[in-house]
Amino acid sequence: MYTLSAHAQDQPKDTYVLSIQEAVLMARNNNDHVTSARLNREVSGSELKEVKSHALPHIVLNGTAKKLSNAILYEGGGLSDPVNRPPPPATYQLKTEMEASFNLYSGGKHEASIKEFEVKTKLADVSILQQQGSISLQVVQHYLEILRMSQLDSLYKEQINREKLRLKNINSLYANGKVTRSDVLRAEINLSNQEFAKKENESDIDIFHNRLNVLLHLPEETKVVLSDTTVIKTLPAMEIMETPSESRAFTLQQASLSTELQLAKLKGAKSNYYPTVELIAAYGFNFPNYLVYPYIPHAYSIGFVGVQLQYNISSLYQNNHKVAAEKQRLQEIKVIESAARDEVKLQITSLQIKMADMRDKIALALQNIEQSQVNYKIVSTKYFNQLALLTDLLEADNIYLQSKYKLIEAQTSLLNYYYQILYTTGKI
């Protein structure tokens, strides 16, 4: 859409003239599902940065200020004759302290967590590509469907013109008493049926135009003009059918990354068996001085640096089930990955067979068009020479129309299967 200024200068502002590639590009840039996938990728990137930041020292600043009430002393062991005295050595307390800790070792828990979120970020990248591919495939399919129905519209126009001419000739024969009234009625009904079919086809074209607008994220009233009107007659390259590769398939990429993700989770679970070692330090300012006795109303500052070791002994018997569950989950994901690989291969093989079938059908359809056209001309000549029935003529005309329709169907299906292979192999 960004390269269409020269094409669209004579078009209204709410009109876009788009080739099939330009329509795909617009959808990949504007579609809401793609935008949502991009936002999810940004979230994953932020979460990864947050997890990596845990490797930095953990610093906490604490501060408290208190005013103590008088202490009530009960002498003699009873609750009578209480005595109020200010708490020694001062009625005010002040404490400010900065604490810092730095993880030296945690059994690989932090590294496993970073790996887990790195894989999640890669999954988000694949999700963007998959959404773009899915939307691109839908745009292509809608584009081709509109072209197919536009070609059908041309067929209907051609057929209606032929029906009108035939009806005119039949009326002439009827006026001369050479055919019956039933021939006229049958010709009129046939014309009405073709006009009805054309109207229905036009409604379907409008519906698919609206769907295409939604995929392109355009207002409903926007008019999209399809410029690749001959693409439906273009045969895709044979090498796509002969040597497709499933290595870039979105489902396989996701399955492989899911295995990596589970390996990271398993490593994180195993890290609970190991101790945690931290470098710790603190420095603070305090009032009054409780370090000496008797306490004195003086301020002082003090700090420390050291190493802290923690080991959760209960992990020896509590963590076993978690590790076992993560291992079982890993085996399940590997089976799913293998199944996904088989499914992709099956899809590619099926699409290859369908493409080969459509190529054969296109060749047959071209041959049938030529034969049915000759047959129609022969039967038409016989009818108007009163050597054939109207039913024979209408049947010959219908065969001729169906042969053209089958060619359009086969051409559209071939391109549809071609783009499905591109999507299945991650090339669109």
NORFEN-V794727 format. One record per backbone hydrogen bond with DSSP energy under -0.5 kcal/mol. CO is the residue of the C=O (numbers start at 0). NH is the residue of the N-H. E is the energy in kcal/mol with one decimal. If there is no record, write none. Layout:
<<CO | NH | E> <CO | NH | E>>
//
This chain:
<<0 | 3 | -0.9> <3 | 7 | -2.5> <4 | 8 | -0.5> <7 | 10 | -1.3> <11 | 14 | -1.6> <13 | 222 | -2.8> <15 | 17 | -0.7> <15 | 224 | -3.6> <17 | 226 | -2.3> <17 | 227 | -0.6> <18 | 22 | -2.3> <19 | 23 | -1.8> <20 | 24 | -2.4> <21 | 25 | -2.3> <22 | 26 | -2.2> <23 | 27 | -2.4> <24 | 28 | -1.4> <25 | 29 | -2.3> <26 | 30 | -2.4> <30 | 34 | -2.2> <31 | 35 | -2.7> <32 | 36 | -1.9> <33 | 37 | -2.2> <34 | 38 | -2.3> <35 | 39 | -2.2> <36 | 40 | -1.7> <37 | 41 | -1.9> <38 | 42 | -2.1> <39 | 43 | -2.2> <40 | 44 | -2.4> <41 | 45 | -2.1> <42 | 46 | -2.5> <43 | 47 | -2.2> <44 | 48 | -2.0> <45 | 49 | -2.2> <46 | 50 | -2.2> <47 | 51 | -2.4> <48 | 52 | -1.7> <50 | 53 | -1.3> <51 | 54 | -1.8> <52 | 55 | -1.6> <56 | 58 | -0.7> <57 | 100 | -2.0> <59 | 61 | -0.6> <59 | 98 | -3.3> <61 | 96 | -2.8> <63 | 94 | -2.7> <65 | 92 | -2.4> <70 | 72 | -0.6> <70 | 84 | -2.5> <72 | 74 | -0.7> <72 | 82 | -2.4> <73 | 76 | -0.5> <74 | 77 | -0.8> <80 | 74 | -0.6> <82 | 72 | -3.1> <82 | 84 | -0.5> <84 | 70 | -3.1> <90 | 67 | -3.4> <92 | 65 | -2.9> <93 | 286 | -2.3> <94 | 63 | -2.9> <95 | 284 | -2.9> <96 | 61 | -3.4> <96 | 98 | -0.5> <97 | 282 | -2.0> <98 | 59 | -3.0> <99 | 280 | -2.6> <100 | 57 | -3.3> <101 | 278 | -3.1> <104 | 276 | -3.0> <105 | 108 | -0.8> <107 | 111 | -2.3> <108 | 112 | -2.0> <109 | 113 | -2.4> <110 | 114 | -2.5> <111 | 115 | -2.3> <112 | 116 | -1.9> <113 | 117 | -2.2> <114 | 118 | -2.3> <115 | 119 | -1.9> <116 | 120 | -1.9> <117 | 121 | -2.0> <118 | 122 | -2.6> <119 | 123 | -1.9> <120 | 124 | -1.9> <121 | 125 | -2.4> <122 | 126 | -2.3> <123 | 127 | -1.8> <124 | 128 | -1.9> <125 | 129 | -2.9> <126 | 130 | -2.6> <127 | 131 | -2.7> <128 | 132 | -2.7> <129 | 133 | -3.1> <130 | 134 | -2.7> <131 | 135 | -2.5> <132 | 136 | -2.6> <133 | 137 | -2.3> <134 | 138 | -2.6> <135 | 139 | -2.7> <136 | 140 | -2.7> <137 | 141 | -2.6> <138 | 142 | -2.9> <139 | 143 | -3.0> <140 | 144 | -2.3> <141 | 145 | -2.4> <142 | 146 | -2.2> <143 | 147 | -2.8> <144 | 148 | -2.6> <145 | 149 | -2.2> <146 | 150 | -2.3> <147 | 151 | -2.2> <148 | 152 | -2.1> <149 | 153 | -1.8> <150 | 154 | -2.1> <151 | 155 | -2.9> <152 | 156 | -2.4> <153 | 157 | -2.5> <154 | 158 | -3.0> <155 | 159 | -3.2> <156 | 160 | -2.4> <157 | 161 | -2.0> <158 | 162 | -2.8> <159 | 163 | -2.9> <160 | 164 | -2.2> <161 | 165 | -2.4> <162 | 166 | -2.9> <163 | 167 | -2.3> <164 | 168 | -2.2> <165 | 169 | -2.8> <166 | 170 | -2.6> <167 | 171 | -1.6> <168 | 172 | -2.1> <169 | 173 | -2.8> <170 | 174 | -2.5> <171 | 175 | -1.4> <172 | 177 | -3.0> <172 | 178 | -0.6> <173 | 176 | -1.5> <179 | 182 | -0.7> <179 | 183 | -1.0> <180 | 184 | -2.4> <181 | 185 | -2.7> <182 | 186 | -2.1> <183 | 187 | -2.4> <184 | 188 | -2.7> <185 | 189 | -2.2> <186 | 190 | -2.1> <187 | 191 | -2.4> <188 | 192 | -2.6> <189 | 193 | -1.8> <190 | 194 | -2.1> <191 | 195 | -2.6> <192 | 196 | -2.4> <193 | 197 | -2.1> <194 | 198 | -2.1> <195 | 199 | -2.3> <196 | 200 | -2.2> <197 | 201 | -2.1> <198 | 202 | -1.9> <199 | 203 | -1.9> <200 | 204 | -2.0> <201 | 205 | -1.9> <202 | 206 | -2.0> <203 | 207 | -2.4> <204 | 208 | -2.0> <205 | 209 | -2.0> <206 | 210 | -2.1> <207 | 211 | -2.3> <208 | 212 | -2.1> <209 | 213 | -1.9> <210 | 214 | -2.1> <211 | 215 | -2.1> <212 | 217 | -2.9> <213 | 216 | -1.0> <218 | 221 | -1.7> <221 | 223 | -0.6> <222 | 15 | -2.5> <222 | 224 | -0.6> <223 | 225 | -0.6> <224 | 17 | -2.7> <224 | 226 | -0.6> <226 | 228 | -1.9> <227 | 230 | -0.8> <229 | 232 | -1.5> <230 | 233 | -1.8> <236 | 239 | -0.8> <236 | 240 | -0.7> <237 | 240 | -0.7> <237 | 241 | -1.9> <238 | 242 | -2.8> <245 | 248 | -1.7> <248 | 252 | -2.4> <249 | 253 | -2.5> <250 | 254 | -2.2> <251 | 255 | -2.7> <252 | 256 | -2.3> <253 | 257 | -2.1> <254 | 258 | -1.6> <255 | 259 | -1.8> <256 | 260 | -2.6> <257 | 261 | -2.1> <258 | 262 | -2.1> <259 | 263 | -1.9> <260 | 264 | -1.9> <261 | 265 | -2.5> <262 | 266 | -2.2> <263 | 267 | -2.2> <264 | 268 | -2.1> <265 | 269 | -2.3> <266 | 270 | -1.5> <268 | 271 | -1.3> <269 | 272 | -1.9> <270 | 273 | -1.5> <275 | 309 | -2.6> <276 | 103 | -2.8> <276 | 104 | -1.9> <277 | 279 | -0.6> <277 | 307 | -3.3> <278 | 101 | -2.5> <279 | 305 | -3.0> <280 | 99 | -3.2> <281 | 303 | -2.7> <282 | 97 | -2.9> <283 | 301 | -1.9> <284 | 95 | -2.7> <285 | 299 | -2.5> <286 | 93 | -3.0> <287 | 289 | -0.8> <288 | 295 | -1.4> <295 | 288 | -2.3> <295 | 297 | -2.2> <297 | 287 | -0.5> <299 | 285 | -3.4> <301 | 283 | -2.8> <303 | 281 | -2.4> <305 | 279 | -2.7> <307 | 277 | -2.7> <309 | 275 | -3.0> <310 | 312 | -1.1> <311 | 314 | -1.4> <312 | 315 | -1.8> <313 | 316 | -1.3> <313 | 317 | -2.3> <314 | 318 | -1.6> <318 | 322 | -2.2> <319 | 323 | -2.4> <320 | 324 | -2.4> <321 | 325 | -2.2> <322 | 326 | -2.1> <323 | 327 | -2.3> <324 | 328 | -2.4> <325 | 329 | -1.9> <326 | 330 | -2.0> <327 | 331 | -2.1> <328 | 332 | -2.3> <329 | 333 | -2.2> <330 | 334 | -1.9> <331 | 335 | -2.3> <332 | 336 | -2.5> <333 | 337 | -2.1> <334 | 338 | -2.5> <335 | 339 | -2.5> <336 | 340 | -2.1> <337 | 341 | -2.1> <338 | 342 | -2.4> <339 | 343 | -2.4> <340 | 344 | -2.2> <341 | 345 | -2.3> <342 | 346 | -2.6> <343 | 347 | -2.6> <344 | 348 | -2.6> <345 | 349 | -2.6> <346 | 350 | -2.5> <347 | 351 | -2.4> <348 | 352 | -2.3> <349 | 353 | -2.3> <350 | 354 | -2.5> <351 | 355 | -2.4> <352 | 356 | -2.3> <353 | 357 | -2.5> <354 | 358 | -2.2> <355 | 359 | -1.8> <356 | 360 | -2.3> <357 | 361 | -2.5> <358 | 362 | -1.9> <359 | 363 | -2.3> <360 | 364 | -3.0> <361 | 365 | -2.4> <362 | 366 | -1.7> <363 | 367 | -2.8> <364 | 368 | -2.4> <365 | 369 | -1.7> <366 | 370 | -2.2> <367 | 371 | -3.3> <368 | 372 | -2.2> <369 | 373 | -1.7> <370 | 374 | -2.5> <371 | 375 | -2.5> <372 | 376 | -2.2> <373 | 377 | -2.1> <374 | 378 | -2.7> <375 | 379 | -2.8> <376 | 380 | -2.2> <377 | 381 | -2.3> <378 | 382 | -2.7> <379 | 383 | -2.3> <380 | 384 | -0.8> <381 | 386 | -4.0> <381 | 387 | -0.6> <382 | 385 | -2.4> <388 | 392 | -1.6> <389 | 393 | -3.1> <390 | 394 | -2.2> <391 | 395 | -2.2> <392 | 396 | -2.5> <393 | 397 | -2.6> <394 | 398 | -2.4> <395 | 399 | -2.0> <396 | 400 | -2.3> <397 | 401 | -2.9> <398 | 402 | -2.0> <399 | 403 | -1.4> <400 | 404 | -2.4> <401 | 405 | -2.8> <402 | 406 | -1.4> <403 | 407 | -2.0> <404 | 408 | -2.5> <405 | 409 | -2.6> <406 | 410 | -2.5> <407 | 411 | -2.5> <408 | 412 | -2.7> <409 | 413 | -2.3> <410 | 414 | -1.9> <411 | 415 | -2.4> <412 | 416 | -2.8> <413 | 417 | -2.1> <414 | 418 | -2.4> <415 | 419 | -1.8> <416 | 420 | -2.1> <417 | 421 | -1.9> <418 | 422 | -2.2> <419 | 423 | -3.0> <420 | 424 | -2.3> <421 | 426 | -3.5> <421 | 427 | -0.6> <422 | 425 | -1.5>>
//
